[in-house]
Amino acid sequence: MAQVPQTFFDALAVRTWCGLALTALGRAREEIDAINVYPVADGDTGTNLYLTVESAATAVEAVFAGHEAGSGAGSVPAGKPSLADAARAMAHGALIGARGNSGTILAQLLRGMAQVLTAEGETPHTDGDGLGLALRHAADSARQAVAHPVEGTVLSVASAAADAAEGAEGDCGTVARAAYRGACVALAATPGQLAVLERAGVVDAGGRGLVAVLAALVETFTGEVPELSGAVSAAAAAAAAAAHGRVEAARAADRADDGPDGEGLEGGEGLEGGEGGGGGPAFEVIYLLEAEDTAVARLRQRLDALGDSLVVVGGDGLWNVHVHVDDAGAAVEAGVEAGRPYRIRITHFGADDAHTRGGERPPRERVQRAVVAVVPGEGLAGLYTEAGATTVLARPGEPPASGELVEAVRRAHAREVVLLPNDADLRHTAAAAAEQARTEGIRVALIPTRSAVQGIAALAVHEPDRRFDEDVVSMTSAAGATRYAEVTVAERQSWTMAGICQAGDVLGLIDGDVAVIGSDVTTAAETVLNRMLAAGGELVTLVLGDEAPEGVAERLEARVREAYLAVDTVVYRGGRQGALVLIGVE
C-alpha cells in the first residue's frame, strides 16, 4: 500500500517515520554489518541500529495503543496522542534499546530532535523550519555526547545533514530532501577522512545507517523513496562484493597496525573512539543508568580514563552508557558509584566472533537444543541461567523487542530452541522472533508461558536428550498445568473484575485477572494463595521481589503447612521484578 505523505511533524509522522526507518534498516542491515570496520570490526552496526530503532518504534506504537484503548477515566485520554507524547516515546524507546556505538549515538540524535519538537513556545516546531532546527540540535547534542569525536563517522554525516537542512527553505519534505542529500555527500566523503575506511574501500557503517533513517524521513513527508547517490551506491555495491575480501583484509591490517599501547589508527581515540582490532580494549560495556547530572559528569571523567569509545546519552535522570575497556568490572563499578546501573551488557571482543577470529579458531559447534526465556528480574535470571537457559531480562515497563529475542536465540547457538516469553503481552513479539529465527535455519518452538512461574515449571521437565517434539509437549503440559498469580500495587484508579481500585491499592491477580483488592500485601497474597489452592495443587512456587515486605514468604509457607497437607513450597528471590510476589501452583 502506498504511503500517504505527512504535511507537518505530528504524532502520526513520528509513527510513520519510525516504521519506515525500521523497514529501511531491515533491508540494509546485512550490507551495513558487512562494511563495519570502525571503530571495532565486529560486523554488527546494522543489527545494532535496527534493534535501536525497533525499540523506538515499539515505544511509539505503545503510546498509540494506549490512546486508542483509553477511556479517559483514570487512564490515558482516548484518541490520538500529541506530538510530544510520540516524540518522547520515540526518544525514550531508542535510549533504553540502544545497542553499540552507532545505536547509542542514533538514540541521542532522536532525543535531540525530540527536544526541539516538544519544546513549548509561541511557534510550534512542526514545519520545515522546525525540522531544520531539530536536525541541528540532534547533530550538536550527539557530538557533545561523544568523548572524543572523529570526522568520517556518523557524527560527520549528521552534521552535514543538519547544515543542508538549515540552508533549505520550504516544507518538511523539502527540508528532509536537503538533509538526505547532504548526508549522502558526507557519507561518500568518509573514506577520505578515515584511513581504515579507505583501505577497506567502504563508507562508514554508522553513517550509512543514518542515511537509511533520513531516507525514511523523506518518504514520510513526500511518499517517495530516494535513491542513494552514485558515489554512495557504488561504495555500497563494492562493500557487498568485498564483504569477505577487502574488509577482512582491512580488519587484519588494523590488528597488525595496532601498537603495544593500543593506540592504533588516528591515535586510537575516536568517536566511536576506538580501534579496529585486537590491540584495543577487550570489552564493550553498555548499561542503563539512573543518576543525577552531577554524578554523570564525574562518571564521564572516570570512564574516559578507563577506556575509549565513550558515549553517554540521555538526561532527566536516565542515561545510556557505552564504553570500550579492558576492565569491565571497573566500568560497572563506576556506574554503581554514580547511580543505579541495570540492563548491563558486557561483550568480549573476539569471543566466538567470525570477524575478530581472523581465521585462527574454527567457530564453535552448535549445541543440539537450548531454552531461551524472558525473565522479569535479576534473581530469576540467575535461576534460569543455572538451569541452562539463555535469558533476556525484562525490566518493569520495558518489555524486550523481537530483535532482542532473536539475538538471544542466536546467542544460544543451538539447532533447536524452546522459547519461553513468560508474559501474555509478549506473545506476538515472541512469535515474530520465532519466525525470524526459523528463516535463519533454527528450529524454534514457542511455548505460550504467561508468567515466569510457568516458565520455571516448563524448565523443570526439560530434557534436551529426548526428541524435540516430545520435549516441547512435556514442557507445554507442565506450563499449562501451572496456575499463576501476582501481587502488585495499583498505579492509578481503574475498573477491574473485582471492582474499582485506587492508586496505591494492593492487587492480587490470578491468571491475569484482578481477583483481590486490599491494603496489605501479606493479607492479599494469602487470600490469593487460598483461592488458588482451593482447586487443588501439589507444589507452590513463590518468587519475591525486592520490595516485598519482610515475613511474607514465612507467612505463606506457614499457611500452606497448616491448611494444605502434602503440598510443598519453594521460595525464590526475584530481584527488581515489578511484582511484589509471584505465585505458581502446580
Number of C-alpha atoms within 10 A of each C-alpha: 3 6 13 13 16 20 16 19 22 21 20 19 20 23 23 23 24 26 20 22 27 25 18 20 27 18 14 18 22 17 23 27 23 26 34 29 28 28 25 27 27 22 23 23 31 28 22 25 34 26 26 28 30 29 30 31 27 21 27 29 17 13 21 21 15 18 18 15 13 16 13 11 11 13 14 15 15 16 15 17 21 16 20 19 18 28 29 23 24 28 28 24 24 32 30 23 27 32 27 25 30 28 26 30 33 32 30 31 28 27 29 23 25 26 17 23 23 19 12 11 7 6 9 14 21 20 20 23 19 22 26 29 19 26 29 24 22 27 27 17 19 26 23 15 20 25 22 18 22 19 14 24 29 32 27 23 30 29 23 25 30 28 19 21 29 21 12 18 13 11 17 27 24 17 29 30 23 24 31 31 23 21 31 28 18 26 30 24 20 23 21 14 16 19 16 25 23 16 17 24 19 31 33 31 31 30 26 29 29 27 29 27 24 26 27 28 29 27 24 31 25 20 16 17 13 17 11 17 16 12 15 21 15 14 19 24 14 17 23 19 14 18 21 13 12 18 26 20 16 22 26 20 16 25 22 14 18 20 15 9 9 19 17 22 22 14 12 21 22 22 27 30 26 30 31 28 31 24 20 26 24 19 19 25 23 28 24 24 25 21 21 15 16 9 14 24 12 13 22 22 12 15 25 18 11 19 23 27 29 31 31 28 25 23 17 9 12 21 22 27 29 28 29 32 25 17 15 22 12 14 25 21 12 18 25 16 14 21 18 13 22 18 17 13 14 16 13 16 21 17 13 13 15 15 24 22 17 17 10 8 10 10 12 9 8 12 13 13 18 22 25 26 27 29 27 27 25 21 20 26 22 17 17 22 15 10 14 13 21 20 25 22 21 20 17 12 7 14 20 22 23 22 22 21 26 20 15 20 28 16 12 20 18 18 16 22 26 24 28 32 28 24 20 12 11 20 18 12 17 27 20 17 23 23 16 17 20 16 9 9 10 18 17 25 20 19 24 21 27 22 27 27 27 30 28 25 23 25 23 13 16 22 15 16 9 10 9 19 10 13 18 23 15 17 26 23 15 20 29 19 16 25 21 25 27 27 27 22 20 16 12 13 15 14 13 14 12 14 11 11 22 16 12 14 20 24 28 29 23 20 15 15 14 19 19 22 23 17 12 12 22 21 17 22 28 19 16 21 23 17 12 21 19 9 8 13 18 13 17 24 21 24 26 28 25 18 13 19 14 10 10 18 22 10 15 21 19 13 14 20 14 9 11 16 9 11 17 15 18 12 15 15 19 26 21 19 24 22 23 22 26 26 26 28 25 21
